[in-house]
Amino acid sequence: MNNIDDVIDSYPIPLNGLRHFYWAAKLKSFKKAAATLNVTEAAISQQIRNLESTLNTKLFIRGHQKVSLTHKGVQLFPFVQTAFINLHEGINTLIADPEPNRLSLSTVPSFATNWLIKRLGHFNQLHPKLSISIDTSIALLDFETHHLDLTIRYGAGNYSGVKSELLMRDPTVLVCHPKLISNGKITREDFLRLPLIIGTTDGVQQMMHAFKKFYRVVDKSPHETLLLGDGSLGVDAVKSGQGISLQRISLVIDLIESGELVYATDYASSKFSFYAVAPESHFENPKVIKFLTWLSSEMIVTEKQIAPYVAKIENLESNG
C-alpha cells in the first residue's frame, strides 16, 4: 500500500509499545528501560510482548542479565528512532515560541498608563534583549487570536479556561480634591452630594453597590457626571476638583501623599486584586517567568507603600 491513509487504517500504530521497544533496544535492558520510563520491568516486558504479538514478530532475545535485538528488531529500530525524532520535531513546531525576545502583554489602560509604563525602564535594564508589546483593553482578550503571552487583570481572579496567579491586593477607595470637603474627611453626605466620576464596567458597579451598602444609601444614587469605560482614567478629573471617584489606591497613593487628593478612611472595597492571567503553559515560558519575577518585586514595593493606608481603613472598620 502506497497511500499513507491506507497504511494508518490497516492497523493501529502501537505508539506506547514502540516507545518501550525503543528504550529497551537502546539500553539493551528491560530493567534500565523501566528506570528511564519510570515504570516496572514487568510493564516493559508486557508492552514488548504485546508489540511482538501485534507485529507477529519476535523482536528481542531474552538473556539473563540483558536483552539483544533479533534480526527483525535490528531492522525495526532505526525506523522507530526516526519516527519519534520526526514526531518530536513536529510537536516542537507547535509549541516553540516564535518570538522568544518579545513579550506580548495585555492589561487595562489605567494600569498601563499610571503604573506599569513608568517602571518598565528598570525591566529594560535587567533584560535589554527582551522587548515588551502592550495592548490595552478592558476586556480579557483571546490569547490565540491576539497572540498574547500574558495579561494583567484587576478582578476576582476567576477567569474561565485560563490560569490566574495573584500579584497584588489593591483596595478601591473613595477620593476627591481637598477643596470639595470639610475638615479633610469624606463623609456619607459628601458621597451623596458630590458629582460622581465612575467607570461603567460590571466590576466598578459591584464596588459602587458595596460603598452604597456601607453608607446605607442603597436606595439613593449619587449624581453621575462623568462615565468612563475605564473608571481609573478619571484620576485627572478628580485632581481638577470635578467630583468624587472610586479609585484603586495604588493609582492615587502618590496624590494622597502629596495632599492633592484625600481618601475616605472609613471603608474600602477589597473585592478585587491584580492577577497574572494566561493559559497554564504560558507560565512556563522563560520570558514570562522573567517578566513576572520582575513585576512581583515591583508590586511588593507598591504594597509596602499602600500598607499604612490600608491598615488605617482596616483598623477603623474593626473598631467601628
FIPAGU-279593 format. One record per residue (C-alpha): chain; x, y, z. Coordinates in nm, 3 decimals. Example, Ala and Ser with C-alpha at 12.3 -4.5 7.8 and 13.67 -1.06 7.14 Angstrom:
REM residues 2
<node chain="A" x="1.230" y="-0.450" z="0.780"/>
<node chain="A" x="1.367" y="-0.106" z="0.714"/>
***
This chain:
REM residues 320
<node chain="A" x="0.000" y="0.000" z="0.000"/>
<node chain="A" x="0.142" y="0.339" z="-0.101"/>
<node chain="A" x="-0.134" y="0.558" z="0.035"/>
<node chain="A" x="-0.043" y="0.669" z="0.390"/>
<node chain="A" x="-0.411" y="0.675" z="0.488"/>
<node chain="A" x="-0.444" y="0.311" z="0.391"/>
<node chain="A" x="-0.132" y="0.226" z="0.591"/>
<node chain="A" x="-0.260" y="0.401" z="0.903"/>
<node chain="A" x="-0.605" y="0.249" z="0.869"/>
<node chain="A" x="-0.469" y="-0.104" z="0.816"/>
<node chain="A" x="-0.391" y="-0.142" z="1.187"/>
<node chain="A" x="-0.347" y="0.089" z="1.486"/>
<node chain="A" x="0.011" y="0.201" z="1.546"/>
<node chain="A" x="0.109" y="0.089" z="1.899"/>
<node chain="A" x="0.294" y="0.408" z="1.998"/>
<node chain="A" x="0.335" y="0.315" z="2.362"/>
<node chain="A" x="0.471" y="-0.028" z="2.274"/>
<node chain="A" x="0.713" y="0.124" z="2.023"/>
<node chain="A" x="0.830" y="0.374" z="2.288"/>
<node chain="A" x="0.907" y="0.088" z="2.527"/>
<node chain="A" x="1.075" y="-0.103" z="2.242"/>
<node chain="A" x="1.297" y="0.196" z="2.161"/>
<node chain="A" x="1.434" y="0.234" z="2.514"/>
<node chain="A" x="1.476" y="-0.139" z="2.574"/>
<node chain="A" x="1.663" y="-0.171" z="2.243"/>
<node chain="A" x="1.875" y="0.140" z="2.303"/>
<node chain="A" x="1.973" y="0.041" z="2.658"/>
<node chain="A" x="1.983" y="-0.338" z="2.587"/>
<node chain="A" x="1.799" y="-0.392" z="2.914"/>
<node chain="A" x="1.436" y="-0.409" z="3.023"/>
<node chain="A" x="1.544" y="-0.305" z="3.374"/>
<node chain="A" x="1.721" y="0.011" z="3.255"/>
<node chain="A" x="1.432" y="0.095" z="3.021"/>
<node chain="A" x="1.191" y="0.062" z="3.313"/>
<node chain="A" x="1.402" y="0.304" z="3.521"/>
<node chain="A" x="1.416" y="0.553" z="3.233"/>
<node chain="A" x="1.040" y="0.545" z="3.176"/>
<node chain="A" x="0.960" y="0.526" z="3.549"/>
<node chain="A" x="0.761" y="0.204" z="3.513"/>
<node chain="A" x="0.814" y="-0.151" z="3.635"/>
<node chain="A" x="1.026" y="-0.403" z="3.450"/>
<node chain="A" x="0.715" y="-0.619" z="3.420"/>
<node chain="A" x="0.537" y="-0.334" z="3.241"/>
<node chain="A" x="0.822" y="-0.312" z="2.988"/>
<node chain="A" x="0.810" y="-0.686" z="2.931"/>
<node chain="A" x="0.432" y="-0.679" z="2.883"/>
<node chain="A" x="0.447" y="-0.393" z="2.634"/>
<node chain="A" x="0.713" y="-0.574" z="2.434"/>
<node chain="A" x="0.509" y="-0.896" z="2.430"/>
<node chain="A" x="0.202" y="-0.702" z="2.310"/>
<node chain="A" x="0.408" y="-0.536" z="2.038"/>
<node chain="A" x="0.554" y="-0.868" z="1.923"/>
<node chain="A" x="0.204" y="-1.014" z="1.916"/>
<node chain="A" x="0.070" y="-0.721" z="1.713"/>
<node chain="A" x="0.358" y="-0.745" z="1.463"/>
<node chain="A" x="0.362" y="-1.127" z="1.477"/>
<node chain="A" x="0.739" y="-1.100" z="1.504"/>
<node chain="A" x="0.991" y="-1.171" z="1.779"/>
<node chain="A" x="1.196" y="-0.857" z="1.845"/>
<node chain="A" x="1.420" y="-0.949" z="2.141"/>
<node chain="A" x="1.636" y="-1.236" z="2.251"/>
<node chain="A" x="1.596" y="-1.253" z="2.628"/>
<node chain="A" x="1.915" y="-1.316" z="2.824"/>
<node chain="A" x="1.977" y="-1.348" z="3.197"/>
<node chain="A" x="2.128" y="-1.001" z="3.254"/>
<node chain="A" x="2.049" y="-0.826" z="2.925"/>
<node chain="A" x="1.847" y="-0.849" z="2.606"/>
<node chain="A" x="1.951" y="-0.819" z="2.244"/>
<node chain="A" x="1.760" y="-0.749" z="1.927"/>
<node chain="A" x="1.665" y="-1.017" z="1.681"/>
<node chain="A" x="1.733" y="-0.960" z="1.310"/>
<node chain="A" x="1.379" y="-0.821" z="1.278"/>
<node chain="A" x="1.431" y="-0.599" z="1.582"/>
<node chain="A" x="1.751" y="-0.457" z="1.431"/>
<node chain="A" x="1.560" y="-0.380" z="1.112"/>
<node chain="A" x="1.280" y="-0.204" z="1.301"/>
<node chain="A" x="1.488" y="0.006" z="1.540"/>
<node chain="A" x="1.613" y="0.283" z="1.302"/>
<node chain="A" x="1.260" y="0.336" z="1.166"/>
<node chain="A" x="1.120" y="0.371" z="1.517"/>
<node chain="A" x="1.401" y="0.610" z="1.611"/>
<node chain="A" x="1.342" y="0.826" z="1.302"/>
<node chain="A" x="0.966" y="0.824" z="1.357"/>
<node chain="A" x="0.999" y="0.954" z="1.715"/>
<node chain="A" x="1.252" y="1.219" z="1.608"/>
<node chain="A" x="1.013" y="1.341" z="1.337"/>
<node chain="A" x="0.720" y="1.336" z="1.579"/>
<node chain="A" x="0.920" y="1.533" z="1.836"/>
<node chain="A" x="1.021" y="1.793" z="1.576"/>
<node chain="A" x="0.662" y="1.823" z="1.458"/>
<node chain="A" x="0.533" y="1.883" z="1.809"/>
<node chain="A" x="0.810" y="2.138" z="1.872"/>
<node chain="A" x="0.696" y="2.343" z="1.574"/>
<node chain="A" x="0.361" y="2.383" z="1.750"/>
<node chain="A" x="0.487" y="2.470" z="2.097"/>
<node chain="A" x="0.807" y="2.659" z="2.019"/>
<node chain="A" x="0.792" y="3.033" z="2.087"/>
<node chain="A" x="0.816" y="3.215" z="1.751"/>
<node chain="A" x="0.921" y="3.535" z="1.930"/>
<node chain="A" x="1.137" y="3.444" z="2.231"/>
<node chain="A" x="1.265" y="3.803" z="2.266"/>
<node chain="A" x="0.927" y="3.975" z="2.255"/>
<node chain="A" x="0.663" y="3.960" z="2.528"/>
<node chain="A" x="0.307" y="4.039" z="2.418"/>
<node chain="A" x="0.111" y="4.175" z="2.712"/>
<node chain="A" x="-0.247" y="4.294" z="2.754"/>
<node chain="A" x="-0.377" y="4.491" z="3.052"/>
<node chain="A" x="-0.630" y="4.756" z="3.150"/>
<node chain="A" x="-0.544" y="5.107" z="3.021"/>
<node chain="A" x="-0.516" y="5.272" z="3.363"/>
<node chain="A" x="-0.268" y="5.014" z="3.495"/>
<node chain="A" x="-0.051" y="5.050" z="3.186"/>
<node chain="A" x="-0.062" y="5.431" z="3.189"/>
<node chain="A" x="-0.048" y="5.511" z="3.559"/>
<node chain="A" x="0.166" y="5.228" z="3.698"/>
<node chain="A" x="0.341" y="4.997" z="3.451"/>
<node chain="A" x="0.491" y="5.225" z="3.185"/>
<node chain="A" x="0.693" y="5.440" z="3.425"/>
<node chain="A" x="0.852" y="5.128" z="3.579"/>
<node chain="A" x="0.945" y="4.943" z="3.259"/>
<node chain="A" x="1.277" y="5.124" z="3.231"/>
<node chain="A" x="1.405" y="4.913" z="3.519"/>
<node chain="A" x="1.290" y="4.595" z="3.346"/>
<node chain="A" x="1.465" y="4.702" z="3.025"/>
<node chain="A" x="1.788" y="4.749" z="3.218"/>
<node chain="A" x="1.762" y="4.397" z="3.360"/>
<node chain="A" x="1.657" y="4.235" z="3.031"/>
<node chain="A" x="1.775" y="4.457" z="2.742"/>
<node chain="A" x="1.717" y="4.187" z="2.480"/>
<node chain="A" x="1.352" y="4.133" z="2.574"/>
<node chain="A" x="1.105" y="4.385" z="2.430"/>
<node chain="A" x="0.751" y="4.440" z="2.562"/>
<node chain="A" x="0.445" y="4.487" z="2.341"/>
<node chain="A" x="0.145" y="4.625" z="2.533"/>
<node chain="A" x="-0.218" y="4.604" z="2.423"/>
<node chain="A" x="-0.460" y="4.792" z="2.649"/>
<node chain="A" x="-0.810" y="4.652" z="2.682"/>
<node chain="A" x="-1.087" y="4.646" z="2.942"/>
<node chain="A" x="-1.198" y="4.301" z="2.823"/>
<node chain="A" x="-0.994" y="3.983" z="2.859"/>
<node chain="A" x="-0.873" y="3.918" z="2.503"/>
<node chain="A" x="-0.846" y="3.579" z="2.335"/>
<node chain="A" x="-0.486" y="3.460" z="2.362"/>
<node chain="A" x="-0.463" y="3.284" z="2.027"/>
<node chain="A" x="-0.644" y="3.550" z="1.823"/>
<node chain="A" x="-0.431" y="3.832" z="1.964"/>
<node chain="A" x="-0.109" y="3.626" z="2.000"/>
<node chain="A" x="-0.074" y="3.716" z="2.367"/>
<node chain="A" x="0.179" y="3.576" z="2.612"/>
<node chain="A" x="0.027" y="3.722" z="2.929"/>
<node chain="A" x="-0.245" y="3.951" z="3.061"/>
<node chain="A" x="-0.262" y="4.153" z="3.382"/>
<node chain="A" x="-0.619" y="4.187" z="3.508"/>
<node chain="A" x="-0.789" y="4.357" z="3.800"/>
<node chain="A" x="-1.071" y="4.139" z="3.923"/>
<node chain="A" x="-1.170" y="3.839" z="4.132"/>
<node chain="A" x="-0.929" y="3.601" z="3.958"/>
<node chain="A" x="-1.198" y="3.362" z="3.832"/>
<node chain="A" x="-1.136" y="3.367" z="3.456"/>
<node chain="A" x="-1.265" y="3.071" z="3.257"/>
<node chain="A" x="-1.025" y="2.845" z="3.069"/>
<node chain="A" x="-0.704" y="3.012" z="3.193"/>
<node chain="A" x="-0.481" y="3.014" z="3.500"/>
<node chain="A" x="-0.474" y="3.312" z="3.739"/>
<node chain="A" x="-0.192" y="3.399" z="3.979"/>
<node chain="A" x="-0.240" y="3.665" z="4.246"/>
<node chain="A" x="0.002" y="3.954" z="4.203"/>
<node chain="A" x="-0.110" y="4.235" z="4.436"/>
<node chain="A" x="-0.402" y="4.323" z="4.659"/>
<node chain="A" x="-0.511" y="4.675" z="4.574"/>
<node chain="A" x="-0.825" y="4.802" z="4.755"/>
<node chain="A" x="-1.053" y="5.060" z="4.595"/>
<node chain="A" x="-1.117" y="5.381" z="4.789"/>
<node chain="A" x="-1.323" y="5.698" z="4.755"/>
<node chain="A" x="-1.112" y="6.002" z="4.663"/>
<node chain="A" x="-1.171" y="6.368" z="4.589"/>
<node chain="A" x="-0.997" y="6.706" z="4.589"/>
<node chain="A" x="-0.949" y="6.853" z="4.940"/>
<node chain="A" x="-1.130" y="7.174" z="4.847"/>
<node chain="A" x="-1.457" y="6.983" z="4.799"/>
<node chain="A" x="-1.493" y="6.868" z="5.160"/>
<node chain="A" x="-1.475" y="7.000" z="5.516"/>
<node chain="A" x="-1.216" y="6.902" z="5.777"/>
<node chain="A" x="-1.026" y="6.685" z="5.528"/>
<node chain="A" x="-1.261" y="6.391" z="5.574"/>
<node chain="A" x="-1.501" y="6.236" z="5.321"/>
<node chain="A" x="-1.839" y="6.169" z="5.481"/>
<node chain="A" x="-2.162" y="5.992" z="5.390"/>
<node chain="A" x="-2.310" y="6.331" z="5.299"/>
<node chain="A" x="-2.016" y="6.402" z="5.066"/>
<node chain="A" x="-2.073" y="6.067" z="4.898"/>
<node chain="A" x="-2.428" y="6.167" z="4.812"/>
<node chain="A" x="-2.362" y="6.536" z="4.747"/>
<node chain="A" x="-2.056" y="6.544" z="4.523"/>
<node chain="A" x="-2.067" y="6.472" z="4.148"/>
<node chain="A" x="-1.960" y="6.113" z="4.080"/>
<node chain="A" x="-1.687" y="6.018" z="3.833"/>
<node chain="A" x="-1.715" y="5.644" z="3.777"/>
<node chain="A" x="-1.643" y="5.356" z="3.543"/>
<node chain="A" x="-1.915" y="5.167" z="3.363"/>
<node chain="A" x="-1.778" y="4.812" z="3.394"/>
<node chain="A" x="-1.964" y="4.549" z="3.595"/>
<node chain="A" x="-1.677" y="4.530" z="3.844"/>
<node chain="A" x="-1.689" y="4.902" z="3.922"/>
<node chain="A" x="-2.066" y="4.889" z="3.958"/>
<node chain="A" x="-2.033" y="4.600" z="4.204"/>
<node chain="A" x="-1.789" y="4.802" z="4.413"/>
<node chain="A" x="-2.018" y="5.105" z="4.394"/>
<node chain="A" x="-2.300" y="4.895" z="4.536"/>
<node chain="A" x="-2.071" y="4.787" z="4.822"/>
<node chain="A" x="-1.999" y="5.152" z="4.908"/>
<node chain="A" x="-2.368" y="5.242" z="4.893"/>
<node chain="A" x="-2.444" y="4.949" z="5.122"/>
<node chain="A" x="-2.175" y="5.060" z="5.368"/>
<node chain="A" x="-2.309" y="5.417" z="5.377"/>
<node chain="A" x="-2.665" y="5.280" z="5.398"/>
<node chain="A" x="-2.783" y="5.463" z="5.089"/>
<node chain="A" x="-2.867" y="5.165" z="4.867"/>
<node chain="A" x="-3.197" y="5.328" z="4.772"/>
<node chain="A" x="-3.021" y="5.650" z="4.669"/>
<node chain="A" x="-2.789" y="5.728" z="4.381"/>
<node chain="A" x="-2.510" y="5.986" z="4.371"/>
<node chain="A" x="-2.523" y="6.219" z="4.071"/>
<node chain="A" x="-2.307" y="6.066" z="3.796"/>
<node chain="A" x="-2.144" y="6.342" z="3.593"/>
<node chain="A" x="-1.867" y="6.152" z="3.413"/>
<node chain="A" x="-1.893" y="5.790" z="3.299"/>
<node chain="A" x="-1.579" y="5.614" z="3.174"/>
<node chain="A" x="-1.508" y="5.276" z="3.018"/>
<node chain="A" x="-1.209" y="5.258" z="3.249"/>
<node chain="A" x="-1.305" y="5.448" z="3.564"/>
<node chain="A" x="-0.943" y="5.490" z="3.667"/>
<node chain="A" x="-0.898" y="5.729" z="3.376"/>
<node chain="A" x="-1.094" y="5.975" z="3.588"/>
<node chain="A" x="-0.795" y="6.047" z="3.812"/>
<node chain="A" x="-0.720" y="6.372" z="3.628"/>
<node chain="A" x="-1.084" y="6.478" z="3.658"/>
<node chain="A" x="-1.073" y="6.417" z="4.034"/>
<node chain="A" x="-0.746" y="6.611" z="4.063"/>
<node chain="A" x="-0.908" y="6.911" z="3.897"/>
<node chain="A" x="-1.191" y="6.908" z="4.152"/>
<node chain="A" x="-1.471" y="6.780" z="3.927"/>
<node chain="A" x="-1.611" y="6.536" z="4.182"/>
<node chain="A" x="-1.565" y="6.219" z="4.385"/>
<node chain="A" x="-1.450" y="5.886" z="4.244"/>
<node chain="A" x="-1.371" y="5.521" z="4.320"/>
<node chain="A" x="-1.003" y="5.456" z="4.255"/>
<node chain="A" x="-0.755" y="5.180" z="4.320"/>
<node chain="A" x="-0.531" y="5.305" z="4.597"/>
<node chain="A" x="-0.212" y="5.215" z="4.408"/>
<node chain="A" x="-0.307" y="5.464" z="4.135"/>
<node chain="A" x="-0.367" y="5.756" z="4.370"/>
<node chain="A" x="-0.124" y="5.688" z="4.655"/>
<node chain="A" x="0.128" y="5.949" z="4.533"/>
<node chain="A" x="-0.150" y="6.209" z="4.505"/>
<node chain="A" x="-0.274" y="6.124" z="4.856"/>
<node chain="A" x="0.076" y="6.153" z="4.998"/>
<node chain="A" x="0.131" y="6.489" z="4.825"/>
<node chain="A" x="-0.203" y="6.620" z="4.956"/>
<node chain="A" x="-0.352" y="6.667" z="4.609"/>
<node chain="A" x="-0.627" y="6.417" z="4.693"/>
<node chain="A" x="-0.793" y="6.291" z="5.009"/>
<node chain="A" x="-0.948" y="5.948" z="5.059"/>
<node chain="A" x="-1.227" y="5.808" z="5.274"/>
<node chain="A" x="-1.072" y="5.618" z="5.563"/>
<node chain="A" x="-1.388" y="5.450" z="5.688"/>
<node chain="A" x="-1.430" y="5.195" z="5.411"/>
<node chain="A" x="-1.251" y="5.036" z="5.115"/>
<node chain="A" x="-1.352" y="4.760" z="4.876"/>
<node chain="A" x="-1.111" y="4.466" z="4.874"/>
<node chain="A" x="-1.323" y="4.259" z="4.636"/>
<node chain="A" x="-1.072" y="4.273" z="4.351"/>
<node chain="A" x="-0.694" y="4.233" z="4.315"/>
<node chain="A" x="-0.437" y="4.223" z="4.037"/>
<node chain="A" x="-0.380" y="3.885" z="3.872"/>
<node chain="A" x="-0.149" y="3.746" z="3.608"/>
<node chain="A" x="-0.375" y="3.558" z="3.367"/>
<node chain="A" x="-0.279" y="3.320" z="3.085"/>
<node chain="A" x="-0.310" y="2.959" z="2.968"/>
<node chain="A" x="-0.123" y="2.743" z="3.219"/>
<node chain="A" x="0.156" y="2.652" z="2.976"/>
<node chain="A" x="0.242" y="3.022" z="2.927"/>
<node chain="A" x="0.360" y="3.046" z="3.286"/>
<node chain="A" x="0.644" y="2.806" z="3.198"/>
<node chain="A" x="0.775" y="3.030" z="2.918"/>
<node chain="A" x="1.117" y="3.176" z="3.017"/>
<node chain="A" x="1.026" y="3.530" z="2.907"/>
<node chain="A" x="0.700" y="3.521" z="3.105"/>
<node chain="A" x="0.891" y="3.396" z="3.411"/>
<node chain="A" x="1.140" y="3.684" z="3.377"/>
<node chain="A" x="0.864" y="3.942" z="3.346"/>
<node chain="A" x="0.657" y="3.809" z="3.638"/>
<node chain="A" x="0.964" y="3.783" z="3.862"/>
<node chain="A" x="1.038" y="4.149" z="3.797"/>
<node chain="A" x="0.672" y="4.254" z="3.821"/>
<node chain="A" x="0.627" y="4.081" z="4.157"/>
<node chain="A" x="0.928" y="4.263" z="4.300"/>
<node chain="A" x="0.790" y="4.599" z="4.184"/>
<node chain="A" x="0.446" y="4.523" z="4.324"/>
<node chain="A" x="0.595" y="4.436" z="4.662"/>
<node chain="A" x="0.730" y="4.792" z="4.676"/>
<node chain="A" x="0.385" y="4.932" z="4.596"/>
<node chain="A" x="0.216" y="4.707" z="4.853"/>
<node chain="A" x="0.456" y="4.835" z="5.121"/>
<node chain="A" x="0.376" y="5.193" z="5.018"/>
<node chain="A" x="-0.001" y="5.150" z="5.043"/>
<node chain="A" x="0.009" y="4.922" z="5.351"/>
<node chain="A" x="-0.023" y="5.203" z="5.612"/>
<node chain="A" x="-0.328" y="5.348" z="5.435"/>
<node chain="A" x="-0.494" y="5.008" z="5.401"/>
<node chain="A" x="-0.419" y="4.934" z="5.767"/>
<node chain="A" x="-0.577" y="5.265" z="5.869"/>
<node chain="A" x="-0.900" y="5.167" z="5.692"/>
<node chain="A" x="-0.896" y="4.815" z="5.839"/>
<node chain="A" x="-0.839" y="4.946" z="6.190"/>
<node chain="A" x="-1.132" y="5.185" z="6.161"/>
<node chain="A" x="-1.353" y="4.907" z="6.024"/>
<node chain="A" x="-1.260" y="4.670" z="6.309"/>
<node chain="A" x="-1.320" y="4.940" z="6.570"/>
<node chain="A" x="-1.644" y="5.056" z="6.411"/>
***
